[in-house]
Amino acid sequence: MVSIMLNVNGEEYDITVAPYYTLCDVLRDRLGFTEVKKGCGSGECGACTVLVDGKAVNSCLTLAVRANGRQITTVKGLSKDGKLHPLQKKFIEHGAIQCGYCTPGMILAAKALLDSHPHPSEQEVRMAISGNLCRCTGYQQIVEAIMAAAAET
Amino acid sequence: MSNAKTFFRPSKYLRPSDLAEAVKLLAEYGEKARLIAGGTDVLVEKDSKVEVLIDVMGLGLDYIETDDHGVRIGAATTFAEIEASPALGKSPYNILAQAAHQIGTPQIRNLATIGGNICSAVPSADSAPPLLTLDATVSISGSAGERSMEVSDFFLDARKNALERDELLTEIQLPVFPARTEAVFVKKGRVAAADLATVNVAVRLTMSADGICQDVRIALGAVAPTPVRAKVAESMLQGKKPQDELLEKVAEQASKEIKPISDVRGSAEYRQILSHVLVERALKEAVARLSG
């Protein structure tokens, strides 16, 4: 077992993990961040997307030991003092959430985009979420919500 | 806790801080060890035989540097870094950025490395045809010292590379090219993102001032056990003017120099036809860029 420290949404957690634990499993099962969803477990659906030092990655393809000392952001980390982030607000307003399972990963992929491209084109938005599958919405409302959030920030 | 169907249970995770240490660990643990870079192959394969993971991301192999001899790319450089690199922005190096952009998903590109892609030696590796067209060489370190080879010699068979047990890939080198050189990558999968190539194609053309093809490279992936160059097709275009009729014949010849199989991503017959179409498309695109 290896001792690691994970900084999740600004708070530090000291835990011991086996070398083969994925960040997805540790966040969900060990630390209770169940807003991180597990879809395929093999990096194809994007439901498990989190930000590690600001970069969107599949947490199911990241070993927990690899995330030692890094800043991890889940979707809960976007709201501050109960106030929703523009992305969260616009997803609600634009009907971009149906079952909600893709939503945490989708919002974080969008966050990573807006952090580097504050005014993306629709094509850039679609590229940025190309690693996040949604079975419910057909993506249109999601794209509109992200464009609306970009207009607001 | 993890998916109980597969028993990926390495008991040790090691993160050497220099190349010498990494080589020593590889030699020490032998068959029990597996190198891990981005993890996007290792964590999908979930090989139950792996006992020791040796992390290569702490070895300083993450760089893209330009000098008088061309460009040097560290094996641990991610595809996101390659996609965004100004050093790879001008032709013909931009073919690598173009290929990187079509690998996996944005999340995968933040993790996956060019070294990992090459070492997987999968027939469909998207970085391989571009590297073949750029006459890339690779550097390898092991107990016996350092060596290098042309990237075409690195792929021995499907999923089999030229590394010895105690060796790792450290760097990829790209030479300098004359002006009037363009390189184009085309990939077709079943869907636009997050798919392996059914066929991928790379071409590089260097043109003389009077419109003759001085240097031609045509490489294809996912159509043979390793990525391949269509050398007969290349020789048909070498020294000639790239008229559309000739390009069409060259593309047809290229599609005969492959050995595709039928699998979930396409039948052998479809891959044959697709290779013809994509080579023609890539050649015409390269010519258009050179004329424009």
Interface residues (C-beta under 8 A of the other chain):
Chain A: V2 A18 P19 Y20 Y21 T22 D25 D29 R30 G41 S42 G43 E44 G46 T49 K55 A56 V57 N58 C60 L61 T62 L63 V65 R66 A109 A112 M127 A128 S130 G131 N132
Chain B: M1 S2 N3 F8 R9 P10 S11 K12 Y13 I36 G38 G39 T40 L43 V44 L53 D55 M57 A80 G104 T105 P106 Q107 I108 N110 L111 A192 A193 A194
